[in-house]
Amino acid sequence: MDISRKLGILVFFGVPAIIGGGIVYAISGSYNPVCIYEIILLFIAGGFVNR
């Protein structure tokens, strides 16, 4: 997999990180669930990039 495809996958996962982080914060009212959500999304994106 070339570098442009890897960057595209990371950008693709960047949008849910921003939008989803705001939604999780609005529901919970705390940054702890947002951090957990971001870490889970980071592991999923890392799995796609390393595949």
C-alpha positions in Angstrom: 0.0 0.0 0.0 1.5 3.3 -1.0 1.8 6.4 1.2 -1.1 8.3 -0.5 -3.5 5.5 0.2 -2.4 5.4 3.8 -2.9 9.1 4.2 -6.3 8.8 2.6 -7.4 6.2 5.1 -6.2 8.4 8.0 -8.2 11.4 6.6 -11.2 9.2 6.2 -11.0 8.3 9.9 -10.3 11.9 10.8 -13.8 13.1 10.0 -15.5 10.7 12.4 -13.0 11.6 15.0 -13.9 15.2 14.9 -17.7 14.8 14.4 -18.0 11.8 16.7 -15.9 13.4 19.4 -18.3 16.3 19.5 -21.3 14.0 19.6 -19.8 11.9 22.4 -19.0 15.0 24.4 -22.5 16.4 23.9 -24.0 13.2 25.2 -21.7 12.6 28.1 -20.6 16.1 29.0 -17.1 14.9 29.9 -13.8 14.4 28.0 -13.1 10.9 29.4 -15.5 9.1 27.0 -14.2 11.3 24.2 -10.7 10.1 24.9 -11.8 6.5 25.0 -13.7 7.0 21.7 -10.6 8.6 20.0 -8.3 5.8 21.2 -10.7 3.1 19.9 -10.9 4.9 16.5 -7.1 5.3 16.5 -6.7 1.5 16.9 -9.1 0.8 14.1 -7.4 3.2 11.8 -4.0 1.8 12.7 -5.3 -1.7 11.9 -6.4 -0.5 8.4 -3.2 1.3 7.7 -1.0 -1.6 8.8 -3.0 -4.1 6.8 
